Amino acid sequence: MRLVCLRVHPTFGLVHPTESFVSFTSIDGSKHEVWPESGEQFYEGNLLPNGEWIIIDKCLSLGLVNRFNVKEVFKCLIHWGTGTVNLELWSEDRPVSNQSPLRISHEYEVIEIPKL
């Protein structure tokens, strides 16, 4: 039996890479700000973002919110590239069939951020 993992793997270009960060509150209630110098970070279990995370550009006062169904996401990955960031959603590894498909429901929204 083969195990399958669904991976949502978008790459976002950053207008101000040094003034941008990812912010979220984990399932356990802890708050996180993840900056480019932190490198690649995985989050799972109670540290998983609680249904949304946001890329914030402090210079533009804009944020890109990614909302998702936490029941469908097993782990999240933040990967910083050169002027880019990936916000990845991963499902659990499991067998898939017509009766038990893998799905990750998610959406994006651009919002205005009050001056920080």
C-alpha positions in Angstrom: 0.0 0.0 0.0 1.3 3.4 -1.0 1.1 6.4 1.3 0.3 9.8 -0.2 0.8 13.3 1.1 -0.9 16.4 -0.3 1.4 19.5 -0.3 0.2 23.1 -1.0 3.5 24.8 -2.1 3.0 28.4 -3.1 6.0 30.8 -3.5 5.3 34.5 -2.8 7.6 37.3 -4.0 8.4 39.9 -1.3 8.6 43.6 -2.2 10.5 44.4 1.1 12.1 41.1 2.1 13.9 42.5 5.2 10.7 44.2 6.4 8.4 41.2 5.9 7.6 38.4 8.3 5.1 35.6 9.0 2.8 36.0 12.0 0.4 33.4 13.5 -1.1 32.1 16.7 -0.6 28.3 17.3 -3.3 25.9 18.3 -1.8 26.1 21.9 -2.3 29.9 21.9 1.4 30.8 21.6 2.1 33.8 19.2 4.8 33.6 16.6 6.7 36.1 14.4 8.9 34.3 11.9 11.5 36.5 10.1 13.7 35.5 7.1 16.8 35.0 9.2 15.1 32.1 11.0 15.5 29.9 7.9 13.2 27.0 7.3 10.7 26.2 10.0 8.3 23.2 10.4 5.3 23.5 12.7 3.1 20.5 13.7 1.0 19.3 16.6 0.0 22.1 19.0 2.5 24.5 17.3 0.5 24.3 14.0 -1.0 27.7 13.1 -4.6 27.7 14.3 -6.3 28.0 10.9 -4.5 31.0 9.5 -1.1 32.6 9.1 -0.2 35.9 7.5 2.7 37.4 5.6 3.1 41.0 6.7 5.0 43.7 4.9 5.6 46.5 7.4 6.6 49.0 4.7 3.4 48.6 2.7 1.2 48.0 5.8 -0.3 45.0 3.9 -0.8 41.4 4.8 -1.6 38.3 2.9 -3.7 36.0 5.0 -3.8 32.2 4.2 -6.7 30.6 6.0 -7.0 26.8 6.1 -8.9 23.9 7.7 -6.7 22.7 10.6 -8.4 19.3 10.4 -6.9 18.8 7.0 -3.4 20.0 7.7 -0.8 17.9 9.5 2.2 20.2 9.3 3.1 23.6 8.0 6.4 24.8 6.6 7.9 28.3 6.2 10.7 28.5 3.7 12.6 31.8 3.0 14.2 32.2 -0.4 16.0 35.2 -1.9 13.2 37.7 -1.9 10.6 35.0 -1.5 8.7 33.0 1.1 6.8 29.7 0.8 3.9 29.0 3.2 3.4 25.3 2.8 0.5 23.2 4.0 1.0 19.4 4.2 -1.6 16.7 4.8 -0.9 13.6 6.8 0.7 10.6 5.0 -2.0 8.0 4.3 -3.5 5.7 1.7 -5.9 7.4 -0.7 -9.0 6.1 -2.5 -12.2 7.3 -4.2 -13.9 6.8 -0.8 -11.1 8.6 1.2 -9.6 11.4 -0.9 -7.0 13.9 0.4 -8.1 17.5 0.6 -6.8 20.8 1.9 -9.3 23.6 1.9 -7.7 27.0 2.0 -8.0 30.6 0.8 -6.0 33.8 0.6 -7.0 37.4 1.4 -5.0 40.7 1.2 -5.7 42.9 4.2 -4.6 46.3 5.4 -2.4 46.2 8.5 -2.5 49.1 11.0 0.9 50.8 11.2 3.2 48.7 13.4 
